[in-house]
Amino acid sequence: MNLPWNAEDLTMDEQRFKGTVRLFPLPDLVMFPHVMQPLHVFEPRYVEMLNSALDSDGLIAMSMLAPGWESDYEGRPPLYPHACLGKVVTHQRQDDGHYNLLLLGLRRILIEHELPAEHLYREAKVTLLDDFYYSDNDDARAALQTELTEKFQDALPQGRPTSSNVEELLSAEIPLGVLTDLVSFALPLDLKTKCGLLGESDVDVRAQMLLEALREFDNSTPRKLRDGGYPPPFSTN
């Protein structure tokens, strides 16, 4: 299969990363590493942000607006502290100057502080966060991954191409950290819970959080995932 991008370009040079990111805050999308999100960009400040990214490293930090953002959306409303650093995989500029793009989540980040306004869009100094595994839980981790995989498969829509693709991915030996991010992104969890999962770097704890959420689902809740499909549709700013 010929892809419209070079897989070798979908990485970031951490040695050259200076800790400054362009912020793309949204009220209804929590992005995770290892997943791909379609985005439609049309607000002038975010078109400027995207143009800046395309002219340099292609990096954009997807952040989440904190409650109460409605009263100051056009300004600088508060954000949740954790965000996801992503890289533009491919983009298409429309005749009206708007963009459709695909963003690949790369890393968890912690917003340390915002920078003074120099552009229409917001910028911040951030710290890259690494996933970690406690060795004390090594023996239980395989069972944890098996249970999470099975419960996620039960929530997937059956008989659709997207379901087959995801199940094929789940059948591969992917790391537990990748699995938790895929599940966190796909499940119809409330935004506060998703923000908590994004902010959790302990992979075993993240997996336990997801299992608790799956156990609490009643028979009607998984249908939200079946009705909505996977992957999620375009998000707009």
N, C-alpha and C positions, 0 to 999 in steps of 0.2 A: 504494500500500500504506500503510495506517495503522499507524504504529509506536506502541507503548505508552510512548514517551518522546519528548521534544522534543530534536531533534538539536542545537539551539542551547545546550542545557544541558550537553552532553557536552564541556565545556571547563573549564579551570581559569584563574582570574585570578591570573597570576603576580605581579602587583603587590601583591596582598593575601596571597599565600602567605608565611607567616612561617618556613617551614623546619622545622616540627614535624609529624611524621606518626604516625598510629596504625599499629602493626606487626601484620601477620597472618602469622606464620611458619608454613610448612608443610614437611614433610620430602620431599615428592614432586612439587612443582609449581613450575616456574619460569615466571613471568608475563612477558609482553613488551608494550611499547607497541603500539598499533594492533590489538590482538586482544581478543576478548570471551571471558570465562571464566565458566561457571556455577559457583556455589559453594553448598554446603549448610553452614550455620553452626548449631552446636548447643552447643558448650562455653560455659559461663556467661561466661567472660572475653571470648570473641569475640562473644557476643550483646551484651554491654555495649559492646564496641568498635563494633559495627555500629549500635547505638542512638545512640551518640555521633556517629558519622558522619552518620546520617540526620537528626540534629537540627542539623547545621551544614553543612559543605561537601561531604559525601558522599565524602570521599577516604579511601582505605585503601592502605597500602603492603604489597604482597605480597613477603615476604622468604623466604629459603631457609635452613632449619636446616643448620648445618655438621655434618660427621661427628662422631659421639659424642653426639648430642642425646638418644639414648634414655635415658641415665642421669639426665637432668634435664629431661625434657619438661614437667613441671608447673611448673618454675621458669623460669629465664632462660638457656637453653643458648645457646652462641655461634651467630652468624649469618654467612653470607657477606656481604661488604661492600656488594655491589650489590643493589638491589631495584627493583621496578617500582611506581610510584605509579599507582593506578587510581581510577576513580570509579564509584559505584553507578549503574547505568543503570535498573534496575527491581528490585523486591524483593517478596516475598510472605511474610507472617508466618503460620506454621502454628498450629494449635490448641495445640500443646505449647510454643509460644514459640520454636521454632526458625525459621530463615529459609532460603528459597531466594532467590538473587539472581543478577543478571548484573553482572559487573564489567568495565569497559572500561579497558584499559591506556592510560595517558596519557604518562608520562615515565620515563626512566631516572633513578635517584637513587643517590647514594653515602651510605651511613650514616656519619656523622661520629662520633657517640657516642649512647648511650642515655641517657634521662633517668631521674631517680629515680622509683621506683614511686609513682604517685598513683592508679592504677586497677588493676583486675584484669588489664588488657591492658598491653602494652609500648608505649612511645613512644620516638621518637628524633629528634635533629636531623639533617637531611640536606641535601645539596646537589643541586640539579637539574643534570642532565647533558644537554648538547646534542649531537646528531649533527653530524659534520663531514665534509667532503669535501676532500681535497687537490687543488688545481687541477692538479698535475702528472699526475694520473691521469684527467683529463677525457676524453682521447681513447680510453682503453681501457674506460671505464665502460659504454658501451652494449653492447659485446661481453660484458662480465662479467654484465650484467643478463640478456641473452638466454640465455646458457648456464645461469645459475641458474634462470631460469624454465622452460626446457626440461627440465632434470633434475628439478625439483620436480614438474612435470606428469607425468613418467614414473613417479613414485612414488605418485601419487594413485590411489585406487580408481576403476576405470572403471565407468560405467553407473549411478552413484548420484547422487541429487539434490545431495548435498553436494559431490560431485566437480564437477558442472556449475557450481555456484555459484562454487566456487573458481577453476575454469578461466576463467569469465567475468571474475572479478576480475583474474586474471593477464593476461588479454588487454587490459585497460585500461592506460593509461600511468601506472602508479603509481610513485612515487619508489623508488629502490633501497633506501633505508633502511626503507621500509614493507615492501617485498618480503622483505628479510632477516629482519625481525621475524616476519612471517607464516610463513616457512619454518622459522625457529628454533623457533617455538612448536609447529608441526605435526609436525616430524620426530621419529622415535623415537630421539633422541640421549640419551646418558647425561647425568645431571644435572650433573656437573662441567663437561661441554662446554657445556651450556645456560647455566650460570652464567657461563662465560667469554664466551659470545656476548652475554649481557645486559650484562656489564661492558665491552664493546668499543664505544666511541663512534665510532671510525673506520669509516665505512660500507663502504669498499672492503675493509678488512681483514676485516670481518665477513663480507662476501660471499665472500672467498677461503677463510675458515674453513669456510663452509658447503659450498663446492664441493669442498674436500678431503674433507669428511665424506661427501658424496654419491658421490664417486669411490671411496671405500673400501667402500661398501655392496656386499655380494655379492648374488646373486640372491634370497636368502631374506630379507634385512634389510628391503627395502621392503614386504614383506608385512605387517610389523608395523603399518605405516600403513594398509594396505588392510584388515586385520582389525579394527583399532581404530576406523577411520572418522575423519572430520573434520567438524565440530570435535570436540575432546575432550569426554568426558562430564563431569558434575558432579564437582568435587573437594570433599572434606569435611575438616573440621578435626578 
